[in-house]
């Protein structure tokens, strides 16, 4: 059974982080610990991905951390190896997994036994109206975030798939990692969008209270807000289609 099949069970090396990775979104890592340098090296050699999973207890460095039960498979796109053995890595989230059990490897890094996690088919509610509402709120949120940050908002094309839109909002919106983890774990796309609608409405109210007057720069006492625009990878482009269909990890 392919690991892409719903419910497929497979083993995967784990990289616990204080970060939640979502499918279709990028991840940049500076890999400096020996165990993770070996792990990434083995992933490259075996042409395999690794799993990114939020830390429940512990730290990213030092003793192995206790992971949460749902993470995201990360496919390595590029690695720059530094002279001292450290690495700068670019990866992209592919699919979610539910961790069934895990154990320490030899160095030790964690090896997990996992199953693929997918969204359920929701037939109780038509998501089209909710999708339109969320797209409008998210664009307004991004405009306000750019305004309060004193930055120019680039053009953003939002996906019309409820699962991918939900992941897009979850990846970009500033919220607690526990909330992001809850969104990653949800399997009902409509419930995910409704949760995000509440978050966006609250954050829009907060940003509207912070925004500067017309034609005025943000006041010095206003908190600096980081604008992060994450775009879904366009896998229909020739470059990505050729890359993803190749044997490279």
N, C-alpha and C positions, 0 to 999 in steps of 0.2 A: 504494500500500500504506500502511495506517495505521501510525503510529509505535507503536501499541499492539500490533501483530502481532509474534509471536516472529520474531526475525531481521530486523525492519524496520530500514532504515538511514536516518538523518536527521542534520541538523546542529543543534547546540545550543550556546548560549553557556555558558561554563564559569566556575564560581566555585570555585577551589581553596582548601581550608581545611585546618587541622589538626583535622579533625572528620569523622566518618563518619555520614552520614545514611542512615536505613533507610526503606523504603516504609511508609507509614501513620503516620509519626512526625513531630512538629513540629520546626521550626527557627526560631530567632529570630536575626536578624542586625542589627547596627548598621553601616550602609553609609556610609563616609566618603570613600573614595578616588574621585577624579573618574571613573576608567574604569568602576568598578562602579556609580557613580551613573548614568552614561550607560547602562550595560548593563541595569540594572534598569528605568530609564525606558523603554528600547526594548522590554523584555519586556512592560511594562504596556501600552504603546501598541499593540504587535502582538498582545497577548493570548496570549503564549507563555510557557512555563516556562523555567527555566534548569537547568544541571546542577551539582550539588555533588559534588566529587571530592577525595579525600584528596591532600595534597601529598606527593610523593616526595622532592623536593629544592626548597629555597627557603623563602620566607616568604609570609605572606598579603598583606603590604604590600610595595611596592617593585617590583623587577623581576619579570616573569612567572615563576611557579613551574613546576616540572616535575610534572605530575599522575600519579597511578597510573592503571591501565588500566580500572578499574571504578568507577562512581559511581552516583548516584541523581538522577533527575529531581525537581526541586522546583517545585511549583505555588504561586504567590503567593496568599495569602489576604487579607492586609491590609498596607497601607503607611502609615506616618505620616511626612510630609515635614516636616523642621525648617526653621527660617528660613534657616539658612546652607547649605541644599542637601543636608545629610546626611539619611539615612532610617533609620527603624526598621521592620524588615520581619518579617512572620510568613509562613512558608511550610510546606508539608507535603510529605513524600516521597511520590512516586507509584509509580515503577517503576525498576528498575535498568537501567543501560546499560553496554555494553562500548565503550571508546574505541578507535576504529580508527586515527585520526590527528587531529592538532590543529595549529592555526596561530594566530599573533597577529592580533588585529583591529587597527583603526586606532589605538586609544588608548594602549597596546594591551591588550585583554583577549583571552582565549583563546576560539577557536571550535573545537568538536570535531565530527568526523564519527563517529557512534556507531551501534550497533545494540542493539536491545532484548535484555535478558538475562532469561531465566526459568528457574525450577527444572525439572529433568527429572522425568518420571514414574518413581518408584522402585517397582518391583514385586518386588524381592528380599526385602523385609522389611516386615512389618506395623508401622506406626508407632504403633498405638494404645497398646500397653504403654509404649513409650518416651515418648509424649505424657503419659501419666498420671504416669510417674516424673519427667519434667521439670517438670510443673506442681507436683508435691509439693515437689521440691527448690527451685524458684523461690520458692514461697510461704514456705518455711522460710528461704531466703536473705533475703527481704524483711523477715520478722519479726525476724531477727537484726540486720539492718542498722538497722532502726528502733530496736531495743533498745539497740544500741551507740551510736546517735546521740542517744538520749534523746528520740526523736520518736514520735508516734503513727502507726501504720500505717493508712492509709485502706483501705476495701474495694477489692479489685482483682478484676476479671473477666477471666480469661485466655482468649484465643482457643483454639479446638480445631483450627484448621487448622495443620498442621505447619510450613508456610512462615511464616505470620504469627506463630506462637508463637516460632519461631526468631528472627525479626526483633525481636520484643518483648524476648526475653531478651538479645539482642545489644545492643539500644539502651539498656537500663536497667542491665545488670550492669556493675560497675566493672572494666574490663579495659583493657589497652594498645590504642592505636588500631590497631596492626598486627594484633592478634587480631581486632578488630572488622572491619577491612578483609578479613581472610581469610574471616570469616563472610559478609560481603557478597558476596564473589566466589564462594562455593560454590554449586553448582547442584544438589546432592543434599541435600534437606531432612533426611534421616535422618542423613547425615554431619554436618550442621550441629548437629543436636540432640545427637548423641553428643559432639561437641567441647564443646558448652555444658554437658553433664552433667559432664564432667571438670572444667571451670572452676568450676561451682557447687559440686561436692563439695569442691574445694580451698578455695574461699573460705568455705564453711560451716565447715570445720575452723578456719580462721583467725579467723572471727568468734566462734565458740564459745569460743576462747581469750581473746577480748577482752570478752565480755559480762559485765556487772556481776552481782554476787550478787543474789538475789531481793530485791525491794523496795529496792534500793540504786541511787543515781544513778551514772552512769559516773564512774570516777575521773578526776581532772584530768589525769593523765599519759597517759590513753588518747587516741589520735589521734581527731580529729573526723572523722566519716564523713558524707558528704553523702547524703541520701536523695532519690532522684529516681524518681518514679513517672510513667511515660509510658503513656498509654492510647491504644489504637487508635481512630482517628476512626470514629464510628458513622455511616457514610455512608447508612444507611437512614433517619435522621432527616430530617424535611421540610426543615429549613434546609440541611443539607449536600447533600441530593439536588437541591434547587432550585439551589444554588450551583454544584455540579459539572456540572450539565447546562446551565448558562448559558454564554454566550460569554466571560464574564470569566475572566481568568487568576488 
